[in-house]
């Protein structure tokens, strides 16, 4: 399936995904893929289902195909020119058939999620003695090597290895839920990114990536270099939050103050809302039992860091003009809308919508305030 120099490749199979046969490719109508730094990424593929000949008297040919069964693996690649990019590596989790009354109007839809859905299939009761969050994350991720998971783990700001005679971390969730819970303690994220090659995936556990090299710029009202069809901005003054309170230190059994006034994340704007606006929400820190002072301060800081994205930009990108995939969970420059909202943003989510003759990317960007931090962005 191709358009204007962009080609889509579909690979599918029970265990090892292989290029889809012509029957499936010819029936393919559209593809939608969503990547986000919260929750699992997902995909939806729509086929035109029809019957022709005696072989289809029993059922639709697509439904008889073993390739489109639930739990099969799907890999989607998008090629710009000669550069293939892995758009999705996932598992089929849902089917939907909408029979039509006229020839060629029946629709068969398969929906799925990235391979991290296989980490969410079994609830476990597991102890992790003498292991901190980074060791636990590495151990869990390594147990899914058959899905090509490569761990990318960033240590939290405070590492407190549990002493078995004092406490033992206990997991009472699925592996995915537990990894997400551990990440949220520090305003970290956990997600699985497809690639860099088919059947390989990167499992990232760490802070949102605010120090990466920005991707090619999004340009609006920029003459012949314009690649953004539409964009709108929101500035939520009630989002930034500071946290203060007390904790009963488990080591000294004394009451200690916990307080923060700013985010520890690298700034993407020149006027962070938390530092420049006069109205800032303040929350009380309610500590869970068994924390020491350093752990409590890290949890409070995480609450503030997670609240700082006051500015949100949502829009639609012309993929042919952009010439590449806009990667979520990284940085991108935006230009052409004026000083307040130009500059560097964190890409929170991207939805790719592909059909014959058209490929658009809908994006959601965030940062902590208004004002560009540099006069120009990477073209």
DRENDO-1510 file (C-alpha; in Angstrom, 1 decimal, always signed):
<recs>
REC; n; res; u; v; w
REC; 1; UNK; +0.0; +0.0; +0.0 .
REC; 2; UNK; +1.7; +3.3; -1.1 .
REC; 3; UNK; +1.1; +7.0; -1.7 .
REC; 4; UNK; +3.4; +9.7; -3.1 .
REC; 5; UNK; +6.6; +7.9; -2.1 .
REC; 6; UNK; +5.3; +6.5; +1.2 .
REC; 7; UNK; +4.8; +2.8; +1.5 .
REC; 8; UNK; +3.0; +0.8; +4.2 .
REC; 9; UNK; +4.2; -2.8; +4.8 .
REC; 10; UNK; +2.0; -5.2; +6.8 .
REC; 11; UNK; +3.6; -8.3; +8.5 .
REC; 12; UNK; +1.5; -10.8; +10.4 .
REC; 13; UNK; +1.7; -14.2; +11.9 .
REC; 14; UNK; +0.9; -16.5; +14.9 .
REC; 15; UNK; +4.4; -16.2; +16.4 .
REC; 16; UNK; +6.7; -14.8; +13.7 .
REC; 17; UNK; +5.3; -12.0; +11.6 .
REC; 18; UNK; +5.8; -12.4; +7.8 .
REC; 19; UNK; +4.7; -10.2; +4.9 .
REC; 20; UNK; +0.9; -10.5; +4.5 .
REC; 21; UNK; -0.3; -12.3; +1.4 .
REC; 22; UNK; -1.9; -10.4; -1.6 .
REC; 23; UNK; -5.5; -11.3; -0.5 .
REC; 24; UNK; -5.1; -9.4; +2.8 .
REC; 25; UNK; -3.2; -6.4; +1.2 .
REC; 26; UNK; -5.9; -6.0; -1.5 .
REC; 27; UNK; -8.6; -5.9; +1.1 .
REC; 28; UNK; -6.9; -3.4; +3.4 .
REC; 29; UNK; -8.7; -0.1; +3.6 .
REC; 30; UNK; -7.1; +2.0; +6.3 .
REC; 31; UNK; -4.8; +1.8; +9.3 .
REC; 32; UNK; -4.8; +3.8; +12.5 .
REC; 33; UNK; -2.0; +3.7; +15.1 .
REC; 34; UNK; -1.7; +5.7; +18.3 .
REC; 35; UNK; +1.4; +6.1; +20.4 .
REC; 36; UNK; +1.3; +7.7; +23.8 .
REC; 37; UNK; +3.5; +8.0; +26.9 .
REC; 38; UNK; +0.6; +7.0; +29.1 .
REC; 39; UNK; -0.8; +3.5; +28.7 .
REC; 40; UNK; -0.3; +1.1; +25.9 .
REC; 41; UNK; -0.1; +2.0; +22.2 .
REC; 42; UNK; -2.8; +0.6; +19.9 .
REC; 43; UNK; -3.7; +0.0; +16.3 .
REC; 44; UNK; -6.8; -0.6; +14.2 .
REC; 45; UNK; -6.8; -2.1; +10.7 .
REC; 46; UNK; -9.9; -2.0; +8.6 .
REC; 47; UNK; -10.5; -4.4; +5.7 .
REC; 48; UNK; -13.1; -4.6; +3.0 .
REC; 49; UNK; -14.7; -8.1; +3.4 .
REC; 50; UNK; -16.3; -9.8; +0.5 .
REC; 51; UNK; -17.4; -13.2; -0.9 .
REC; 52; UNK; -16.6; -14.5; -4.3 .
REC; 53; UNK; -16.9; -18.0; -5.6 .
REC; 54; UNK; -17.9; -21.3; -4.0 .
REC; 55; UNK; -15.1; -21.2; -1.5 .
REC; 56; UNK; -16.7; -18.2; +0.2 .
REC; 57; UNK; -20.1; -19.8; +0.7 .
REC; 58; UNK; -19.2; -20.9; +4.2 .
REC; 59; UNK; -17.7; -17.6; +5.4 .
REC; 60; UNK; -15.8; -14.6; +4.4 .
REC; 61; UNK; -12.3; -15.4; +3.1 .
REC; 62; UNK; -10.7; -12.9; +5.6 .
REC; 63; UNK; -12.4; -14.6; +8.6 .
REC; 64; UNK; -11.2; -18.0; +7.4 .
REC; 65; UNK; -7.6; -16.8; +7.2 .
REC; 66; UNK; -5.5; -18.0; +10.2 .
REC; 67; UNK; -3.4; -14.8; +10.0 .
REC; 68; UNK; -6.0; -12.5; +11.4 .
REC; 69; UNK; -6.9; -14.5; +14.4 .
REC; 70; UNK; -6.8; -12.9; +17.9 .
REC; 71; UNK; -3.4; -13.1; +19.7 .
REC; 72; UNK; -1.5; -13.1; +16.4 .
REC; 73; UNK; +1.4; -10.6; +16.0 .
REC; 74; UNK; +1.2; -7.6; +13.7 .
REC; 75; UNK; +4.1; -5.4; +12.5 .
REC; 76; UNK; +3.5; -2.3; +10.5 .
REC; 77; UNK; +6.4; -0.5; +8.7 .
REC; 78; UNK; +6.2; +2.8; +6.9 .
REC; 79; UNK; +8.9; +3.6; +4.3 .
REC; 80; UNK; +9.7; +7.2; +3.3 .
REC; 81; UNK; +11.8; +6.9; +0.1 .
REC; 82; UNK; +14.3; +4.2; +1.1 .
REC; 83; UNK; +14.0; +4.5; +4.9 .
REC; 84; UNK; +11.8; +2.0; +6.6 .
REC; 85; UNK; +10.4; +2.9; +10.0 .
REC; 86; UNK; +8.7; +0.4; +12.4 .
REC; 87; UNK; +5.3; +2.0; +13.2 .
REC; 88; UNK; +3.8; -0.7; +15.3 .
REC; 89; UNK; +4.7; -4.1; +16.8 .
REC; 90; UNK; +1.6; -5.4; +18.5 .
REC; 91; UNK; -0.9; -8.2; +19.2 .
REC; 92; UNK; -4.4; -8.6; +17.8 .
REC; 93; UNK; -6.9; -8.4; +20.8 .
REC; 94; UNK; -10.2; -7.7; +19.1 .
REC; 95; UNK; -12.2; -8.4; +15.9 .
REC; 96; UNK; -15.3; -6.8; +14.6 .
REC; 97; UNK; -17.4; -7.7; +11.6 .
REC; 98; UNK; -20.0; -5.3; +10.1 .
REC; 99; UNK; -21.8; -7.2; +7.2 .
REC; 100; UNK; -23.2; -5.0; +4.4 .
REC; 101; UNK; -26.3; -5.4; +2.4 .
REC; 102; UNK; -24.6; -4.5; -0.9 .
REC; 103; UNK; -21.6; -6.1; -2.5 .
REC; 104; UNK; -18.3; -4.6; -1.2 .
REC; 105; UNK; -19.9; -2.9; +1.8 .
REC; 106; UNK; -18.9; -5.5; +4.5 .
REC; 107; UNK; -16.2; -4.3; +6.9 .
REC; 108; UNK; -13.9; -6.5; +9.0 .
REC; 109; UNK; -11.8; -4.7; +11.6 .
REC; 110; UNK; -9.0; -6.0; +13.7 .
REC; 111; UNK; -7.8; -4.0; +16.8 .
REC; 112; UNK; -4.8; -4.6; +19.0 .
REC; 113; UNK; -2.2; -3.2; +21.3 .
REC; 114; UNK; +1.6; -3.1; +21.4 .
REC; 115; UNK; +3.4; -6.1; +22.7 .
REC; 116; UNK; +3.4; -4.8; +26.3 .
REC; 117; UNK; -0.2; -6.1; +26.4 .
REC; 118; UNK; +1.4; -9.5; +27.0 .
REC; 119; UNK; +2.8; -8.1; +30.2 .
REC; 120; UNK; -0.7; -7.4; +31.4 .
REC; 121; UNK; -2.2; -10.9; +31.0 .
REC; 122; UNK; -1.4; -12.4; +34.4 .
REC; 123; UNK; -1.8; -11.1; +37.9 .
REC; 124; UNK; +1.0; -12.2; +40.2 .
REC; 125; UNK; +1.9; -12.3; +43.9 .
REC; 126; UNK; +5.7; -12.0; +43.9 .
REC; 127; UNK; +8.3; -10.9; +46.4 .
REC; 128; UNK; +11.3; -9.0; +45.2 .
REC; 129; UNK; +13.7; -9.2; +48.2 .
REC; 130; UNK; +16.7; -6.8; +48.4 .
REC; 131; UNK; +15.9; -5.4; +45.0 .
REC; 132; UNK; +15.3; -1.7; +44.2 .
REC; 133; UNK; +13.0; -0.4; +41.4 .
REC; 134; UNK; +15.7; -0.5; +38.7 .
REC; 135; UNK; +16.6; -4.1; +39.4 .
REC; 136; UNK; +13.0; -5.1; +39.5 .
REC; 137; UNK; +12.3; -3.4; +36.2 .
REC; 138; UNK; +15.3; -5.0; +34.5 .
REC; 139; UNK; +14.3; -8.5; +35.8 .
REC; 140; UNK; +10.6; -8.2; +34.7 .
REC; 141; UNK; +11.5; -6.8; +31.2 .
REC; 142; UNK; +14.1; -9.6; +30.6 .
REC; 143; UNK; +11.4; -12.2; +31.1 .
REC; 144; UNK; +9.8; -11.1; +27.9 .
REC; 145; UNK; +12.8; -11.6; +25.6 .
REC; 146; UNK; +10.7; -13.6; +23.1 .
REC; 147; UNK; +9.0; -10.3; +22.1 .
REC; 148; UNK; +12.3; -8.7; +21.4 .
REC; 149; UNK; +12.2; -6.4; +24.4 .
REC; 150; UNK; +15.4; -4.4; +24.9 .
REC; 151; UNK; +15.5; -2.7; +28.4 .
REC; 152; UNK; +16.3; +1.0; +28.6 .
REC; 153; UNK; +16.2; +1.8; +32.3 .
REC; 154; UNK; +17.1; +5.1; +33.9 .
REC; 155; UNK; +17.8; +5.1; +37.7 .
REC; 156; UNK; +15.4; +7.3; +39.8 .
REC; 157; UNK; +16.8; +10.3; +41.8 .
REC; 158; UNK; +16.7; +8.3; +45.0 .
REC; 159; UNK; +17.7; +4.7; +45.2 .
REC; 160; UNK; +16.9; +2.9; +48.5 .
REC; 161; UNK; +17.8; -0.8; +48.3 .
REC; 162; UNK; +15.3; -2.6; +50.6 .
REC; 163; UNK; +16.9; -4.4; +53.5 .
REC; 164; UNK; +15.1; -7.8; +53.8 .
REC; 165; UNK; +14.8; -7.5; +57.7 .
REC; 166; UNK; +13.1; -4.2; +57.3 .
REC; 167; UNK; +10.9; -4.5; +54.2 .
REC; 168; UNK; +10.4; -6.6; +51.1 .
REC; 169; UNK; +8.8; -5.2; +47.9 .
REC; 170; UNK; +5.7; -7.3; +47.0 .
REC; 171; UNK; +4.0; -7.3; +43.6 .
REC; 172; UNK; +0.3; -7.9; +43.6 .
REC; 173; UNK; -0.4; -6.8; +40.0 .
REC; 174; UNK; +0.4; -7.8; +36.5 .
REC; 175; UNK; +4.0; -7.1; +35.4 .
REC; 176; UNK; +2.8; -4.1; +33.4 .
REC; 177; UNK; +0.8; -2.6; +36.2 .
REC; 178; UNK; +3.6; -3.0; +38.7 .
REC; 179; UNK; +6.2; -1.4; +36.4 .
REC; 180; UNK; +3.8; +1.5; +35.9 .
REC; 181; UNK; +3.3; +1.8; +39.6 .
REC; 182; UNK; +7.0; +1.8; +40.3 .
REC; 183; UNK; +7.5; +4.5; +37.6 .
REC; 184; UNK; +4.8; +6.8; +38.9 .
REC; 185; UNK; +6.6; +7.1; +42.3 .
REC; 186; UNK; +9.1; +9.4; +40.5 .
REC; 187; UNK; +6.8; +10.8; +37.8 .
REC; 188; UNK; +8.5; +8.4; +35.5 .
REC; 189; UNK; +6.9; +6.6; +32.5 .
REC; 190; UNK; +7.0; +3.0; +31.2 .
REC; 191; UNK; +6.3; +2.1; +27.6 .
REC; 192; UNK; +7.4; -0.1; +24.8 .
REC; 193; UNK; +8.5; +1.5; +21.5 .
REC; 194; UNK; +8.7; -0.6; +18.3 .
REC; 195; UNK; +12.0; -0.9; +16.5 .
REC; 196; UNK; +14.6; +0.0; +15.6 .
REC; 197; UNK; +14.2; -3.1; +13.4 .
REC; 198; UNK; +11.2; -5.4; +12.9 .
REC; 199; UNK; +10.4; -7.8; +15.8 .
REC; 200; UNK; +12.6; -5.7; +18.1 .
REC; 201; UNK; +11.2; -3.3; +20.8 .
REC; 202; UNK; +12.6; -0.9; +23.4 .
REC; 203; UNK; +11.1; -1.1; +26.9 .
REC; 204; UNK; +11.7; +2.3; +28.4 .
REC; 205; UNK; +11.4; +2.9; +32.2 .
REC; 206; UNK; +12.5; +6.4; +33.2 .
REC; 207; UNK; +11.7; +10.1; +33.2 .
REC; 208; UNK; +10.0; +11.7; +30.1 .
REC; 209; UNK; +12.7; +12.5; +27.6 .
REC; 210; UNK; +13.3; +16.2; +27.9 .
REC; 211; UNK; +17.0; +16.1; +26.9 .
REC; 212; UNK; +16.8; +14.3; +23.5 .
REC; 213; UNK; +17.8; +16.0; +20.2 .
REC; 214; UNK; +14.6; +17.5; +18.8 .
REC; 215; UNK; +13.0; +16.0; +15.7 .
REC; 216; UNK; +12.5; +17.8; +12.4 .
REC; 217; UNK; +10.5; +21.0; +13.1 .
REC; 218; UNK; +6.7; +21.3; +12.8 .
REC; 219; UNK; +6.1; +24.4; +10.6 .
REC; 220; UNK; +2.8; +26.4; +10.4 .
REC; 221; UNK; +2.2; +29.4; +8.2 .
REC; 222; UNK; +5.8; +29.0; +7.0 .
REC; 223; UNK; +5.4; +29.3; +3.2 .
REC; 224; UNK; +6.6; +26.4; +1.2 .
REC; 225; UNK; +8.0; +24.7; +4.3 .
REC; 226; UNK; +4.6; +24.5; +6.0 .
REC; 227; UNK; +3.8; +20.9; +7.0 .
REC; 228; UNK; +1.2; +21.5; +9.8 .
REC; 229; UNK; -2.4; +21.6; +8.6 .
REC; 230; UNK; -3.9; +22.9; +11.8 .
REC; 231; UNK; -2.8; +23.6; +15.4 .
REC; 232; UNK; -4.4; +25.0; +18.6 .
REC; 233; UNK; -3.1; +25.7; +22.0 .
REC; 234; UNK; -4.4; +25.6; +25.6 .
REC; 235; UNK; -2.7; +27.1; +28.7 .
REC; 236; UNK; -4.1; +25.7; +31.9 .
REC; 237; UNK; -3.2; +27.9; +34.8 .
REC; 238; UNK; -4.6; +25.4; +37.4 .
REC; 239; UNK; -2.2; +22.6; +36.4 .
REC; 240; UNK; +1.1; +23.6; +38.2 .
REC; 241; UNK; +1.2; +22.3; +41.7 .
REC; 242; UNK; +3.6; +22.5; +44.7 .
REC; 243; UNK; +3.6; +20.0; +47.5 .
REC; 244; UNK; +4.4; +20.3; +51.2 .
REC; 245; UNK; +3.8; +18.4; +54.3 .
REC; 246; UNK; +5.4; +16.1; +56.8 .
REC; 247; UNK; +6.6; +12.5; +56.9 .
REC; 248; UNK; +7.3; +10.1; +59.8 .
REC; 249; UNK; +10.8; +9.0; +58.9 .
REC; 250; UNK; +11.0; +5.2; +59.3 .
REC; 251; UNK; +14.7; +5.2; +60.1 .
REC; 252; UNK; +14.7; +7.9; +62.8 .
REC; 253; UNK; +11.0; +7.8; +63.8 .
REC; 254; UNK; +11.0; +11.6; +63.7 .
REC; 255; UNK; +8.7; +14.0; +61.9 .
REC; 256; UNK; +10.4; +15.7; +59.0 .
REC; 257; UNK; +9.2; +18.5; +56.7 .
REC; 258; UNK; +8.7; +17.8; +53.0 .
REC; 259; UNK; +8.4; +20.7; +50.5 .
REC; 260; UNK; +9.2; +21.7; +46.9 .
REC; 261; UNK; +8.7; +24.9; +44.9 .
REC; 262; UNK; +9.8; +24.0; +41.4 .
REC; 263; UNK; +10.1; +21.2; +38.9 .
REC; 264; UNK; +13.3; +19.3; +38.5 .
REC; 265; UNK; +12.7; +18.5; +34.8 .
REC; 266; UNK; +14.8; +20.4; +32.2 .
REC; 267; UNK; +12.7; +23.4; +31.1 .
REC; 268; UNK; +11.4; +23.6; +27.5 .
REC; 269; UNK; +10.0; +27.2; +27.8 .
REC; 270; UNK; +11.4; +30.6; +28.9 .
REC; 271; UNK; +8.4; +31.3; +31.2 .
REC; 272; UNK; +7.5; +28.2; +33.2 .
REC; 273; UNK; +4.0; +28.7; +34.7 .
REC; 274; UNK; +5.0; +27.3; +38.1 .
REC; 275; UNK; +7.6; +30.1; +38.5 .
REC; 276; UNK; +6.0; +33.0; +36.7 .
REC; 277; UNK; +2.2; +33.0; +37.4 .
REC; 278; UNK; +0.8; +34.4; +40.6 .
REC; 279; UNK; -1.7; +31.7; +41.2 .
REC; 280; UNK; -0.3; +28.2; +42.0 .
REC; 281; UNK; -2.1; +25.3; +43.5 .
REC; 282; UNK; -0.7; +23.9; +46.7 .
REC; 283; UNK; -1.3; +20.3; +47.9 .
REC; 284; UNK; -0.6; +18.6; +51.2 .
REC; 285; UNK; +1.8; +15.6; +51.0 .
REC; 286; UNK; +0.1; +12.5; +52.4 .
REC; 287; UNK; +2.9; +9.9; +52.8 .
REC; 288; UNK; +2.4; +6.2; +52.7 .
REC; 289; UNK; +3.7; +4.3; +55.6 .
REC; 290; UNK; +7.3; +3.1; +55.7 .
REC; 291; UNK; +9.1; +5.9; +53.9 .
REC; 292; UNK; +12.2; +7.7; +54.9 .
REC; 293; UNK; +12.7; +11.4; +54.4 .
REC; 294; UNK; +14.6; +11.1; +51.1 .
REC; 295; UNK; +11.9; +8.8; +49.6 .
REC; 296; UNK; +9.1; +11.1; +50.7 .
REC; 297; UNK; +10.9; +14.1; +49.1 .
REC; 298; UNK; +11.3; +12.2; +45.9 .
REC; 299; UNK; +7.5; +11.3; +45.9 .
REC; 300; UNK; +6.6; +14.9; +46.6 .
REC; 301; UNK; +8.9; +16.1; +43.8 .
REC; 302; UNK; +7.3; +13.6; +41.4 .
REC; 303; UNK; +3.9; +15.0; +42.1 .
REC; 304; UNK; +5.1; +18.5; +41.2 .
REC; 305; UNK; +7.0; +17.3; +38.1 .
REC; 306; UNK; +3.9; +15.5; +36.8 .
REC; 307; UNK; +1.8; +18.6; +37.2 .
REC; 308; UNK; +3.9; +21.2; +35.3 .
REC; 309; UNK; +2.7; +20.7; +31.7 .
REC; 310; UNK; +0.4; +23.7; +31.6 .
REC; 311; UNK; +0.6; +24.3; +27.9 .
REC; 312; UNK; -0.8; +21.8; +25.4 .
REC; 313; UNK; -0.7; +22.0; +21.6 .
REC; 314; UNK; -2.9; +19.7; +19.4 .
REC; 315; UNK; -2.8; +19.6; +15.6 .
REC; 316; UNK; -2.6; +17.7; +12.4 .
REC; 317; UNK; +0.6; +17.0; +10.4 .
REC; 318; UNK; +0.8; +16.5; +6.6 .
REC; 319; UNK; +3.1; +13.4; +6.5 .
REC; 320; UNK; +4.0; +13.8; +2.8 .
REC; 321; UNK; +5.3; +17.3; +3.5 .
REC; 322; UNK; +7.0; +16.3; +6.8 .
REC; 323; UNK; +8.7; +13.3; +5.2 .
REC; 324; UNK; +9.0; +11.3; +8.3 .
REC; 325; UNK; +7.2; +9.8; +11.3 .
REC; 326; UNK; +6.7; +12.1; +14.2 .
REC; 327; UNK; +7.9; +10.1; +17.2 .
REC; 328; UNK; +5.9; +10.4; +20.4 .
REC; 329; UNK; +7.7; +10.5; +23.8 .
REC; 330; UNK; +10.5; +12.8; +22.4 .
REC; 331; UNK; +11.1; +16.4; +21.6 .
REC; 332; UNK; +10.1; +18.5; +18.5 .
REC; 333; UNK; +10.4; +22.1; +17.5 .
REC; 334; UNK; +7.4; +24.2; +16.4 .
REC; 335; UNK; +7.6; +27.4; +14.5 .
REC; 336; UNK; +5.4; +29.9; +12.7 .
REC; 337; UNK; +2.9; +30.7; +15.5 .
REC; 338; UNK; +4.7; +33.5; +17.4 .
REC; 339; UNK; +7.1; +33.8; +20.4 .
REC; 340; UNK; +4.7; +32.7; +23.1 .
REC; 341; UNK; +4.0; +29.3; +21.5 .
REC; 342; UNK; +7.0; +28.7; +19.2 .
REC; 343; UNK; +9.8; +26.6; +20.5 .
REC; 344; UNK; +10.5; +23.1; +21.8 .
REC; 345; UNK; +7.8; +20.7; +23.0 .
REC; 346; UNK; +7.5; +17.2; +24.4 .
REC; 347; UNK; +5.5; +15.0; +22.1 .
REC; 348; UNK; +3.0; +13.3; +24.4 .
REC; 349; UNK; +1.0; +11.3; +21.8 .
REC; 350; UNK; +0.7; +10.8; +18.0 .
REC; 351; UNK; -2.1; +9.1; +16.1 .
REC; 352; UNK; -1.2; +8.0; +12.6 .
REC; 353; UNK; -4.1; +7.7; +10.1 .
REC; 354; UNK; -3.3; +5.9; +6.8 .
REC; 355; UNK; -5.4; +5.1; +3.8 .
REC; 356; UNK; -4.8; +4.9; +0.1 .
REC; 357; UNK; -3.7; +8.4; -1.0 .
REC; 358; UNK; -3.5; +9.9; +2.4 .
REC; 359; UNK; -1.4; +9.8; +5.6 .
REC; 360; UNK; -1.9; +12.3; +8.4 .
REC; 361; UNK; -0.5; +12.4; +11.9 .
REC; 362; UNK; -2.5; +14.0; +14.7 .
REC; 363; UNK; -0.3; +15.1; +17.6 .
REC; 364; UNK; -0.5; +16.3; +21.2 .
REC; 365; UNK; +2.5; +18.4; +22.5 .
REC; 366; UNK; +3.1; +19.6; +26.0 .
REC; 367; UNK; +5.5; +21.8; +28.0 .
REC; 368; UNK; +5.6; +23.8; +31.3 .
REC; 369; UNK; +4.9; +27.3; +30.0 .
REC; 370; UNK; +4.9; +29.9; +27.3 .
REC; 371; UNK; +7.9; +31.5; +25.5 .
REC; 372; UNK; +10.6; +30.0; +23.3 .
REC; 373; UNK; +13.9; +29.2; +24.9 .
REC; 374; UNK; +15.8; +29.8; +21.6 .
REC; 375; UNK; +15.2; +32.1; +18.6 .
REC; 376; UNK; +15.2; +29.1; +16.2 .
REC; 377; UNK; +14.5; +25.4; +16.1 .
REC; 378; UNK; +16.0; +22.6; +14.1 .
REC; 379; UNK; +14.5; +22.8; +10.5 .
</recs>
